Structure formats: structure tokens, C-alpha cells
């Protein structure tokens, strides 16, 4: 039975009075025992387990292998855009390198695999492309084969990616076992039957696989050890590869949203990485490591939005972050030139600055709620608005801080940067949400949601004011947590040897 047949059965339960789950089980039982010859031509390949008859077909139908929807087209556009920029930049960056041909071949292969992944519908194809994507990224990290540290970093990343693929295989197998469906669309159609230990195993494995691929704490080790990768490879990694966790949770949103408790856990995981990434960034001394820790934090925000049930917001965040981070990596040389140590501990904000920031945040929250309709009710949409305003305002303040404007002029510059940014975010979010097949899954706010928000704000303010910098023990702990394996570290200029 095809997944479309199961969906048709769900839409026509009134014909025989059975529920959707009863019709699904009856269909699975019928085809487990053998197909009805009179319906064989119309039915085609079924979505059940292995060994079931497939009629005259030798394999799954094309619709079972791939499914092109709004998310697919959107990600094809984004992936092609980023890959084109990296290819163009790399023509000069890799010119004269002995590894130039290999580098471009791997980048092209990585692009093709990612474009296949976002279109994959069959779970076996999705799992195989997920594995291939990780292995190709490991190849990019260690593309300079004559560099011992690069080979070690590639080995570290490969172990993480294999673990992620193994977890995904566990999740897909468990979902096939409990639903009988071999396609993502079939699993989504049977999501109302999910629950119990098998579902919990599948959902937990999906979240862990997403955490590893997106380098969330405590799985940030592979990302922080990958600084040996060529700069354009780092841009592709931080602008595209780490976003795979958000794509995974969006594709399997019907599985993740079964239980609000699991979604709250995902919010907590995202919040921990958002704060942890900012803390780790505060002790880094080089540009690429700072950008790497920033990515850990931004992926935490993305996972938080998925945990709140707003998968359109998660996709919006990963696209906008990808544009920003690709630019940051490809222009990282300018950052080295323009930055110099100041010797100051923390930033002491004046009362006027605090008042301007709070008023700007409130106005921005009202604007976002007006444009998107999120935040007008006391549900997870309120937290979404809070975190969107929080991250956008933080980015606007950082952009203004790095200018040469006098302090008084910055008070007016922050709103001028922030309000257009929040409007762009809202418009992009509305457009992307309209493309996705999966809708929002808002949940009621609980005391735990409030505790996460309060804790988040408290820690963020402590970081911004530099309180954490007065603790030597915390500094050492953060430094140790952000240190990659010793075999991946470059300790002397002569260690770098491309040949």
C-alpha cells in the first residue's frame, strides 16, 4: 500500500465508520497476508515492512523515494546560493593548492547530497544521504591530507557523524516498526498512532541526532576541532551543514510534537546551548573559534524555536544565520585587522542605554506580534516573540557597538538597525511558514517555560555585564570545555604543511 492510499483512507473514515488508526492497521494486516489481485494495479508498492508483495513493480515508486514540497524547493534555493558563493570564493582561495581538484569535487558532491537529502521521502534513502553528508563534510575538514592536525580533526568529526547516523538509523527503524511506513510522509500520516516506549526511543534518537549534527552542547567538540578546514569549507559548514538538525526536526515534526513534555525538553536543550555558546565564545582568542562558538549558540536558538512548535521560525533562523555566518567566515581576515584588545572587563551600560534598550525591545515585540500574530496569546508563541526580539536586538546592539559612533549616537542607532531587522525577520518567517507542509504546534505555557526564560535572561545579563569574567574557576572550566582534542591543535607555524 502506498502512503497516499493510507492518507486517502484517513480522509474517508466516514465510509465505514472506522477510525484512522483502525483503517491503517486493517490495511497493514490485509497486505501482510497478501494483496488483492483486483486492486494490485491501482495500489502499487505498499508502505509496510520488508518481504511484502509489490505486484509488478521491482522497487518503490518515485513518489515513495522523493517528495518535492515547499521546504524542498526553499532549501534547494538556499543550498545552491551558498554553494555558489563558496565555489566562487574558493577559485582564488584554493588557486595553486595541490588539493584544489579534490576540494571542488567534495564541495560539489556535498551540495548534491544535501539537495537529495531535503527531497528524500523514503527513510532508507534519507538515512543513507544523512550518512553521506557527514562523511563528505569530514572529507572537507581534512581535505589538506598532508596536515596531520587536519587529518586528526577529520577523524574526530567522522566519529561524531557516524554516531549521529547510527542514532538516526535507530529512530527510523523504530518508526518503521511502530507505524509500518517506510516513507516520511507515511510516518507523518500515522503519527496519531505514536506513543509508548518505541515512540520515545525514536523521538529521543531523532533529537540526539539533530544535536550532534548541529553541534549543540555537549556535542560541540567536532565543530571546535574543525578549525583546520579551509575557510570556504568552514563557511559551508557553519552556513549549511549545522542546519541539518533543524531540517531533521522539521521533517519529523509530527513525531516530535506528540508529547508537550518532549518539546519542553527540546526547548531546554536549545536554551542551554544558546547560553553555553555565548559563554564559550567569551574565552576564545581567535576569530574562527569565536565564530564557531557563536554557531553553537545560534543553533541552540534554532532548536528552541523547533521545541516551541514553530518550525517555520526554525527554518527562518537557520537561513538568516547561514547568510550572516557565511559572510563572517569569508570576511574573517578583516576581523583580525580591525580588532584589538581593550583591557576592559564587561560593558557598563548607562541608565539611558538600559531604558532605550527596554523600550526598543517592547516596541519590537509589539511589531513582531502585529506582523505575525504570534505573542498575542499566553502560549508558546509568546516565548517565540521573546526569543526573536532578544536575538535580533542582541545582533543590532553588536552591530552598532562595532561602529565608531559616539555613545550618545548609538542610542538612536540601535532602534534604527533593530526595527528594519525585526520587520525582515517577520516577513521572511511568514513567507517560509506558508511554504511548509507542517504547521505550528503551539503549546500552553507552564512554570517550567517561565523558569527557562527567567534563567536565560539572568545568565545573559550576567554575561553582558561581565560578572562571569571575575570567576577564575568558571574561566578555566569554559576554557577546558572549548578545547578541542590535542591532536587537532596547531601549536607552531611549522606544523602547517599542505604538502
MOPETA-V623692 format. One record per backbone hydrogen bond with DSSP energy under -0.5 kcal/mol. NH is the residue of the N-H (numbers start at 1). CO is the residue of the C=O. Records with the same first field share a line. If there is no record, write none. Layout:
NH: CO  CO
This chain:
6: 2
7: 3
8: 4
9: 5
10: 6
11: 7
12: 8
13: 10
15: 12
16: 13
17: 13
23: 19
24: 20
25: 21
26: 22
27: 23
28: 24
29: 25
30: 26
31: 27
32: 28
33: 29
34: 30
37: 35
39: 36
40: 36  37
43: 39
44: 40
47: 1
52: 49
57: 54
64: 61
65: 61
66: 62
67: 119
69: 67
70: 435
73: 69
74: 70
75: 71
76: 72
77: 73
78: 74
79: 75
80: 76
81: 77
82: 78
83: 79
84: 80
85: 81
86: 82
87: 83
88: 84
89: 85
90: 86
91: 87  88
92: 88  89
93: 89
94: 90
95: 92
97: 94
100: 97
103: 99
104: 100
105: 101
106: 102
107: 103
108: 104
109: 105
110: 106
111: 107
112: 108
113: 109
114: 110
115: 111
116: 112
117: 113
118: 114
119: 116
120: 116  117
121: 65
122: 65
123: 182
126: 122
127: 123
128: 124
129: 125
130: 126
131: 127
132: 128
133: 129
134: 130
135: 131
136: 132
137: 133
138: 134
139: 135
140: 136
141: 137
142: 138
143: 140
145: 143
146: 498
147: 144
148: 146
151: 147
152: 148
153: 149
154: 150
155: 151
156: 152
157: 153
158: 154
159: 155
160: 156
161: 157
162: 158
163: 159
164: 160
165: 161
166: 162
167: 163
168: 164
169: 165
170: 166
171: 167
172: 168
173: 169
174: 170
175: 171
176: 172
177: 173
178: 174
179: 175
180: 176
184: 121
187: 183
188: 184
189: 185
190: 186
191: 188
193: 190
194: 191
199: 195
200: 196
201: 197
202: 198
203: 199
204: 200
205: 201
206: 202
207: 203
208: 204
209: 205
210: 206
211: 207
212: 208
213: 209
214: 210
215: 212
216: 211
219: 216
222: 219
224: 220
225: 221
226: 223
229: 226
230: 140
233: 230
234: 230
235: 231
236: 232
237: 233
238: 234
239: 235
240: 236
241: 236
242: 237
243: 240
244: 241
245: 242
246: 243
247: 243
248: 244
249: 245
250: 246
251: 247
252: 248
253: 250
255: 252
256: 252
257: 253
258: 255
259: 256
262: 259
263: 259
264: 260
265: 261
266: 262
267: 263
268: 264
269: 265
270: 266
271: 267
272: 268
273: 269
274: 270
275: 271
276: 272
277: 273
278: 274
279: 275
280: 276
281: 277
282: 278
283: 280
284: 281
290: 286
291: 287
292: 288
293: 289
294: 290
295: 291
296: 292
297: 293
298: 294
299: 295
300: 296
301: 297
302: 298
303: 299
304: 300
305: 301
306: 302
307: 303
308: 304
309: 306
310: 305
311: 309
314: 310
315: 311
316: 312
317: 313
318: 314
319: 315
320: 316
321: 317
322: 318
323: 319
324: 320
325: 321
326: 322
327: 323
328: 324
329: 325
330: 326
331: 327
332: 329
334: 331
335: 331
336: 332
337: 333
338: 334
339: 335
346: 344
347: 464
349: 347
354: 350
355: 351
356: 352
357: 353
358: 354
359: 355
360: 356
361: 357
362: 358
363: 359
364: 360
365: 361
366: 362
367: 363
368: 364
369: 365
370: 366
371: 367
372: 368
373: 369
376: 373
379: 377
380: 443
382: 379
383: 379
384: 380
385: 381
386: 382
387: 383
388: 384
389: 385
390: 386
391: 387
392: 388
393: 389
394: 390
395: 391
396: 392
397: 393
398: 394
399: 395
400: 396
401: 397
402: 398
403: 400
410: 406
411: 407  408
412: 408
413: 409
414: 410
415: 411
416: 412
417: 413
418: 414
419: 415
420: 416
421: 417
422: 418
423: 419
424: 420
425: 421
426: 422
427: 423
428: 424
429: 425
430: 426
431: 427
432: 428
433: 429
434: 430
435: 431  432
436: 432
441: 309
445: 378
450: 446
451: 447
452: 448
453: 449
454: 450
455: 451
456: 452
457: 453
458: 454
459: 455
460: 456
461: 457
462: 458
463: 459
464: 460
465: 461
466: 463
467: 462
468: 462
469: 466
470: 467
471: 468
472: 470
475: 471
476: 472
477: 473
478: 474
479: 475
480: 476
481: 477
482: 478
483: 480
488: 485
489: 486
491: 489
495: 492
496: 493
497: 495
